[in-house]
């Protein structure tokens, strides 16, 4: 590989209003490659070696910008202002009630209709990291999708020589607001479009989860995962847990659950580990966030054709979304998602790859 790594930039076409979007490619010295578009701050592809050194793309995505605009279910996108759900699409902050866009029945999900995943971010290449990092910036204006405050957000993607994809989020606001950012990548360690993920073996360092009501809004309780299909405290095949009887899972035909990580609040540490035995790929998820939303594509119907003309079927991928808990603005017993002026927001998540 060339001595000096550079960030490659190519046009990804225009949005519906004519704004040009680009794809940026990061490399590391081990052959890994990450492709990111500034439309939605979206991770399009991630090439990772198997135990024999053969590269495969382990995230689902699309070749066309238009597909991301019209059809993609948040594949690889940066979600905000509030990833996951807020009940009744409203919350109260410092005595003021804020009404948000309803885009999930009577509730609010993933920041609204035109949220962070549907805008074009400004881009700069981070200096001093040998072309392995990319900084994305977006100003979310006061009142956007119902949220208070002018919020300046920065997301930095870095591809390290330790085979880590590192995502650093920072933000400042001029009014008190709520914020919950995550990346919504869909992973298949055998390669995107290469069958289901039911044989993937998963460990999640979480003894508790947040049960939800019929509309997937947390009840406010914390319950033990032990004795439920959400018990991944010992490495277990996803398919084994999928088959077990559990009322919430039956209703969803799969997983869509927030788990409460065991590590101390705000500490950076291991959240999850996934192993795919055919390729030998291992992915570890490390984060400063207190929760992990484990999701499998339970209701994917008539999905657009993916990259390289591959068909994406139900349960062909999994998401491990590092974030604060759903509906935290309405659950004072949950870790706070409030961001105040003069106190910047910061969060870090790392996806670390290896083989065995």
VENZIHU-V105498 format. One record per pair of residues at least 24 apart in sequence whose ideal C-beta (glycine too) atoms are under 10 Angstrom apart, sorted by the first residue. I is the first residue (numbers start at 1). GAP is how many residues later the second one is. Records with the same first field share a line. If there is no record, write none. Layout:
I=GAP ; GAP
This chain:
1=26 ; 27 ; 28 ; 29 ; 30
2=25 ; 27 ; 129
3=26 ; 127
4=126 ; 127
5=24 ; 124 ; 125 ; 126 ; 127 ; 154 ; 156
6=119 ; 124 ; 125 ; 126
7=29 ; 116 ; 117 ; 118 ; 119 ; 122 ; 123 ; 124 ; 125 ; 126 ; 127 ; 152
8=25 ; 27 ; 123
9=29 ; 114 ; 116 ; 125
10=25 ; 27
11=54
12=25 ; 26 ; 27 ; 30 ; 32 ; 51 ; 52 ; 53 ; 54 ; 56 ; 108
13=24 ; 26 ; 51 ; 52 ; 53 ; 55 ; 56
14=25 ; 51 ; 52 ; 55 ; 106
15=24 ; 50 ; 51 ; 53 ; 54 ; 103 ; 104 ; 105
16=49 ; 50 ; 53 ; 54
17=103
19=100 ; 101
20=45 ; 100
21=44 ; 47 ; 48 ; 99 ; 100 ; 102
22=43 ; 98 ; 101
23=42
24=99 ; 101 ; 110 ; 112 ; 133
25=106 ; 109 ; 134
26=99 ; 103 ; 105 ; 106 ; 107 ; 108 ; 131 ; 132 ; 133 ; 134 ; 139
27=103 ; 104 ; 105 ; 132
28=102 ; 103 ; 104 ; 130 ; 131 ; 132 ; 133 ; 134 ; 135 ; 136 ; 137
29=101 ; 103 ; 130 ; 131 ; 132 ; 134
30=25 ; 129 ; 130 ; 131 ; 132 ; 133 ; 323
31=24 ; 132
32=100 ; 127 ; 128 ; 129 ; 131 ; 132 ; 133 ; 321
33=24 ; 126
34=25 ; 98 ; 100 ; 123 ; 124 ; 125 ; 131 ; 317
35=24 ; 26 ; 41 ; 272
36=40 ; 42 ; 85 ; 87 ; 98 ; 100 ; 119 ; 121 ; 123 ; 129
37=24 ; 28 ; 31 ; 39 ; 40 ; 83 ; 84 ; 86 ; 99
38=81 ; 82 ; 83 ; 84 ; 85 ; 96 ; 98 ; 99 ; 100
39=26 ; 29 ; 30 ; 38 ; 78 ; 79 ; 80 ; 81 ; 82
40=25 ; 28 ; 29 ; 32 ; 34 ; 35 ; 36 ; 37 ; 38 ; 39 ; 75 ; 76 ; 77 ; 78 ; 79 ; 80 ; 81 ; 96 ; 98 ; 144
41=35 ; 36 ; 37 ; 38 ; 39 ; 75 ; 76 ; 78 ; 79 ; 80 ; 82 ; 93 ; 95 ; 96 ; 97 ; 112 ; 114 ; 116 ; 126 ; 128 ; 140 ; 142
42=26 ; 30 ; 32 ; 33 ; 34 ; 35 ; 36 ; 74 ; 75 ; 79 ; 94 ; 141 ; 142 ; 143
43=32 ; 33 ; 34 ; 35 ; 114 ; 122 ; 124 ; 140 ; 141 ; 142 ; 143 ; 308
44=24 ; 31 ; 32 ; 141 ; 263
45=31 ; 147 ; 262 ; 263
46=30 ; 113 ; 119 ; 139 ; 141 ; 146 ; 237 ; 305 ; 307
47=144
48=115 ; 117 ; 139 ; 141 ; 143 ; 231 ; 233 ; 234 ; 235 ; 303 ; 305 ; 306 ; 307
49=114 ; 230 ; 231 ; 232 ; 304 ; 305 ; 306
50=139 ; 140 ; 141 ; 226 ; 228 ; 229 ; 230 ; 231 ; 305
51=226 ; 227 ; 228 ; 229 ; 230 ; 231 ; 303 ; 304 ; 305
52=227 ; 228 ; 303
53=302
54=137 ; 225
55=136
56=132 ; 133 ; 134 ; 135 ; 136 ; 138 ; 223 ; 225
57=131 ; 134 ; 135 ; 136 ; 137 ; 249 ; 250 ; 251 ; 253
58=127 ; 128 ; 129 ; 130 ; 131 ; 132 ; 133 ; 134 ; 136 ; 218 ; 221 ; 223 ; 225 ; 259 ; 293 ; 295
59=106 ; 124 ; 126 ; 127 ; 128 ; 129 ; 132 ; 133 ; 248 ; 258 ; 292
60=125 ; 126 ; 127 ; 128 ; 132 ; 133 ; 237 ; 243 ; 246 ; 247 ; 250 ; 252 ; 256 ; 257 ; 259
61=124 ; 125 ; 131 ; 245 ; 246 ; 251
62=241 ; 242 ; 243 ; 244 ; 245 ; 250
63=241 ; 242 ; 243 ; 244 ; 245 ; 246
64=240 ; 241 ; 243
66=238
67=237 ; 238 ; 239 ; 240
68=49 ; 50 ; 236
69=49
70=234
71=231 ; 232 ; 233 ; 234
72=45 ; 112 ; 114 ; 231 ; 232 ; 234
73=37 ; 44 ; 111 ; 113 ; 224 ; 226 ; 227 ; 230 ; 231 ; 239
74=35 ; 36 ; 41 ; 43 ; 44 ; 108 ; 109 ; 110 ; 111 ; 112 ; 245 ; 247
75=42 ; 109 ; 110 ; 111 ; 117 ; 222 ; 228 ; 229 ; 231 ; 237 ; 242 ; 244
76=41 ; 107 ; 108 ; 109 ; 110 ; 111 ; 243
77=33 ; 38 ; 39 ; 40 ; 41 ; 105 ; 106 ; 107 ; 108
78=33 ; 37 ; 38 ; 39 ; 41 ; 43 ; 58 ; 60 ; 75 ; 77 ; 79 ; 89 ; 91 ; 103 ; 104 ; 105 ; 106
79=30 ; 31 ; 32 ; 36 ; 37 ; 38 ; 101 ; 102 ; 103 ; 104 ; 105 ; 242 ; 244
80=30 ; 31 ; 32 ; 35 ; 36 ; 37 ; 58 ; 60 ; 65 ; 67 ; 71 ; 73 ; 75 ; 89 ; 91 ; 99 ; 100 ; 101 ; 102
81=29 ; 30 ; 31 ; 34 ; 35 ; 59 ; 63 ; 64 ; 65 ; 66 ; 68 ; 70 ; 72 ; 90 ; 92 ; 96 ; 97 ; 98 ; 99 ; 100 ; 256 ; 258
82=26 ; 27 ; 28 ; 29 ; 30 ; 33 ; 34 ; 63 ; 65 ; 95 ; 96 ; 97 ; 98 ; 99 ; 100 ; 241 ; 242 ; 244 ; 245 ; 246 ; 247 ; 255
83=26 ; 27 ; 28 ; 32 ; 33 ; 34 ; 96 ; 97 ; 98 ; 99 ; 100 ; 101 ; 210 ; 238 ; 239 ; 240 ; 241 ; 243 ; 254
84=24 ; 25 ; 26 ; 27 ; 96 ; 98 ; 100 ; 132 ; 133 ; 134 ; 172 ; 174 ; 207 ; 209 ; 211 ; 237 ; 239 ; 240 ; 241 ; 242 ; 243 ; 244
85=24 ; 25 ; 127 ; 130 ; 131 ; 132 ; 133 ; 173 ; 240 ; 241 ; 242
86=24 ; 25 ; 26 ; 60 ; 92 ; 94 ; 131 ; 240 ; 241 ; 242 ; 243 ; 244 ; 251
87=125 ; 126 ; 128 ; 129 ; 130 ; 131 ; 239 ; 240 ; 242 ; 243 ; 244
88=127 ; 129 ; 239 ; 242
89=56 ; 57
90=56 ; 239 ; 240
91=55 ; 56 ; 87 ; 236 ; 237 ; 238 ; 239 ; 240 ; 246 ; 247
92=237 ; 238
93=54 ; 55 ; 56 ; 82 ; 83 ; 84 ; 85 ; 236 ; 245
94=54 ; 81 ; 82 ; 244 ; 246
96=52 ; 79 ; 80
98=45 ; 48 ; 49 ; 50 ; 79 ; 80 ; 231
99=47
100=45 ; 46 ; 47 ; 78 ; 229
101=43 ; 44 ; 45 ; 46
102=44
103=42
104=111 ; 112 ; 113
105=110 ; 111 ; 112
106=109 ; 111
107=108 ; 109 ; 110 ; 219 ; 220
108=37 ; 38 ; 39 ; 219 ; 221
109=107 ; 217
110=70 ; 72 ; 74
111=29 ; 33 ; 34 ; 35 ; 36 ; 68 ; 69 ; 70
112=32 ; 33 ; 34 ; 35
113=32
114=30 ; 31
115=25 ; 29 ; 30 ; 32
116=24 ; 28 ; 29 ; 35 ; 37 ; 39 ; 65
117=67
119=25
121=32 ; 33 ; 34
122=32
124=30 ; 32
126=30 ; 31 ; 32 ; 42
129=27 ; 29 ; 30 ; 31
130=31
131=28
132=25 ; 26 ; 27 ; 28 ; 29 ; 34
133=24 ; 25 ; 26 ; 27 ; 33 ; 35
134=24 ; 25
135=33 ; 35
136=33
137=33
138=33
140=31 ; 33 ; 37 ; 39
142=31 ; 32 ; 33 ; 35
147=26 ; 28 ; 30 ; 31 ; 32
148=25 ; 26 ; 27 ; 28 ; 29 ; 30
149=24 ; 25 ; 26 ; 27 ; 28 ; 29 ; 30 ; 190 ; 191 ; 192
150=24 ; 25 ; 27
151=24 ; 26 ; 28 ; 188 ; 194
152=192
153=26 ; 28 ; 192
154=190 ; 191 ; 192
155=26 ; 28 ; 192
156=192
157=26
158=192
160=190 ; 192
162=188 ; 190 ; 191 ; 192
163=120 ; 188 ; 189 ; 190 ; 191 ; 192
164=120 ; 122 ; 186 ; 187 ; 188 ; 189 ; 190
165=118 ; 184 ; 185 ; 186 ; 187 ; 188
166=120 ; 182 ; 183 ; 184 ; 185 ; 186
167=120 ; 155 ; 180 ; 181 ; 182 ; 183 ; 184
168=120 ; 178 ; 179 ; 180 ; 181 ; 182
169=119 ; 120 ; 153 ; 176 ; 177 ; 178 ; 179 ; 180
170=174 ; 175 ; 176 ; 177 ; 178
171=168 ; 173 ; 174 ; 175 ; 176
172=167 ; 168 ; 169 ; 170 ; 171 ; 172 ; 173
173=165 ; 166 ; 167 ; 168 ; 169 ; 170 ; 171 ; 172
174=167 ; 168
175=164 ; 165 ; 166
176=162 ; 163 ; 164 ; 165 ; 167
177=152 ; 160 ; 161 ; 162 ; 163 ; 164 ; 168
178=146 ; 150 ; 151 ; 152 ; 158 ; 159 ; 160 ; 161
179=145 ; 150 ; 158 ; 159 ; 160 ; 166 ; 168
180=109 ; 111 ; 143 ; 144 ; 145 ; 146 ; 148 ; 149 ; 157 ; 159 ; 165 ; 167
181=108 ; 141 ; 142 ; 143 ; 156 ; 164 ; 166 ; 168
182=105 ; 107 ; 109 ; 110 ; 111 ; 137 ; 138 ; 139 ; 140 ; 141 ; 142 ; 165 ; 167
183=136 ; 137 ; 138 ; 139 ; 140 ; 166 ; 168
184=109 ; 111 ; 135 ; 137 ; 139
185=132 ; 133 ; 134 ; 135 ; 136 ; 166
186=109 ; 110 ; 111 ; 114 ; 120 ; 126 ; 130 ; 131 ; 132 ; 133 ; 134
187=87 ; 89 ; 94 ; 96 ; 98 ; 130 ; 131 ; 132 ; 133 ; 164
188=88 ; 91 ; 93 ; 124 ; 127 ; 128 ; 129 ; 130
189=85 ; 86 ; 87 ; 88 ; 89 ; 90 ; 91 ; 92 ; 93 ; 94 ; 128 ; 129 ; 164
190=86 ; 87 ; 88 ; 89 ; 91 ; 126
191=85 ; 87 ; 88 ; 90 ; 117 ; 119
192=114 ; 115 ; 116 ; 118 ; 120 ; 124 ; 125
193=112 ; 113 ; 114 ; 115 ; 116 ; 117 ; 118 ; 119 ; 120 ; 123 ; 124
194=82 ; 84 ; 85 ; 116 ; 122
195=83 ; 118 ; 120 ; 121
196=42 ; 43 ; 46 ; 100 ; 117 ; 118 ; 119 ; 120 ; 121 ; 122
197=40 ; 41 ; 42 ; 45 ; 77 ; 79 ; 99 ; 100 ; 118 ; 119 ; 120 ; 121
198=39 ; 40 ; 41 ; 42 ; 43 ; 44 ; 45 ; 98 ; 117 ; 118 ; 120
199=38 ; 39 ; 40 ; 41 ; 76 ; 77 ; 78 ; 79
200=36 ; 37 ; 38 ; 39 ; 74 ; 75 ; 76 ; 77 ; 78 ; 81 ; 83 ; 117 ; 118
201=31 ; 33 ; 34 ; 35 ; 36 ; 37 ; 38 ; 39 ; 72 ; 73 ; 74 ; 75 ; 76 ; 81
202=30 ; 32 ; 33 ; 34 ; 35 ; 36 ; 38 ; 39 ; 53 ; 70 ; 71 ; 72 ; 73 ; 81 ; 92 ; 116 ; 118
203=29 ; 30 ; 31 ; 32 ; 33 ; 67 ; 68 ; 69 ; 70 ; 71 ; 72 ; 81 ; 82
204=26 ; 27 ; 28 ; 29 ; 31 ; 32 ; 53 ; 55 ; 57 ; 58 ; 66 ; 67 ; 68 ; 69 ; 70 ; 81 ; 88 ; 90 ; 116
205=27 ; 28 ; 54 ; 56 ; 57 ; 58 ; 64 ; 65 ; 66 ; 67 ; 68 ; 80 ; 87
206=24 ; 25 ; 26 ; 27 ; 51 ; 52 ; 53 ; 54 ; 55 ; 56 ; 57 ; 65 ; 66 ; 84 ; 85 ; 86 ; 88
207=24 ; 26 ; 52 ; 53 ; 54 ; 55
208=50 ; 51 ; 52 ; 53 ; 54
209=39 ; 48 ; 49 ; 50 ; 51 ; 82 ; 83 ; 85 ; 116
210=47 ; 48 ; 49 ; 50 ; 81 ; 83 ; 115 ; 116 ; 117 ; 118 ; 121 ; 124
211=36 ; 37 ; 46 ; 47
212=36 ; 39 ; 40 ; 44 ; 45 ; 46 ; 114 ; 115
213=35
214=34 ; 37
216=32 ; 35 ; 36 ; 40 ; 41 ; 42 ; 110 ; 111
217=109 ; 110 ; 113 ; 114
218=40 ; 107 ; 108 ; 109 ; 110 ; 112 ; 113 ; 116
219=108 ; 112
220=105 ; 107 ; 110 ; 111 ; 112 ; 113 ; 114
221=110 ; 112
222=38 ; 103 ; 111 ; 112
223=37
225=32 ; 34 ; 35
228=29
229=26 ; 28
230=25 ; 27 ; 28 ; 29 ; 64
231=28
232=27 ; 40 ; 41 ; 42 ; 60 ; 62
233=26 ; 29
235=38 ; 39 ; 40
237=38 ; 40
238=36 ; 56 ; 58 ; 77 ; 80
239=76
241=53
242=54 ; 56 ; 73
249=47 ; 49
251=47
252=43 ; 44 ; 46 ; 47
253=43 ; 44 ; 45 ; 46 ; 61 ; 62
254=40 ; 41 ; 42 ; 43 ; 44 ; 45 ; 46 ; 60 ; 61 ; 64
255=38 ; 39 ; 40 ; 41 ; 42 ; 43 ; 60 ; 63 ; 64
256=37 ; 38 ; 39 ; 40 ; 41 ; 42 ; 43 ; 63
257=35 ; 36 ; 37 ; 38 ; 69
258=32 ; 33 ; 34 ; 35 ; 36 ; 37 ; 63 ; 65 ; 66 ; 67 ; 68 ; 69 ; 76
259=31 ; 32 ; 33 ; 34 ; 35 ; 61 ; 66
260=30 ; 31 ; 32 ; 65 ; 74 ; 75
261=24 ; 26 ; 28 ; 29 ; 30 ; 31 ; 61
262=28
263=24 ; 25 ; 26 ; 27
264=26
265=24 ; 25 ; 70 ; 71
266=24 ; 69 ; 80 ; 81
268=79 ; 80 ; 81 ; 82
270=80 ; 82
271=49 ; 51 ; 78 ; 79
272=46 ; 48 ; 50 ; 79
273=47 ; 79 ; 81
274=44 ; 46 ; 77
275=79 ; 80 ; 81
276=79
277=79
279=76
280=74 ; 75 ; 76
281=72 ; 73 ; 74 ; 75
282=70 ; 71 ; 72 ; 73 ; 74
283=37 ; 68 ; 69 ; 70 ; 71
284=66 ; 67 ; 68 ; 69 ; 70
285=35 ; 36 ; 37 ; 64 ; 65 ; 66 ; 67
286=36 ; 62 ; 63 ; 64 ; 65 ; 66
287=33 ; 34 ; 35 ; 36 ; 60 ; 61 ; 62 ; 63 ; 64
288=34 ; 58 ; 59 ; 60 ; 61 ; 62
289=32 ; 33 ; 34 ; 35 ; 36 ; 46 ; 58 ; 59 ; 60
290=32 ; 33 ; 34 ; 35 ; 38 ; 44 ; 45
291=30 ; 31 ; 32 ; 33 ; 34 ; 35 ; 37 ; 43 ; 44
292=27 ; 28 ; 29 ; 30 ; 31 ; 57
293=26 ; 27 ; 28 ; 29 ; 30 ; 32 ; 33
294=24 ; 25 ; 26 ; 27
295=24 ; 25 ; 26
320=29 ; 31
321=28
322=25 ; 26 ; 27 ; 28 ; 29
323=24 ; 26
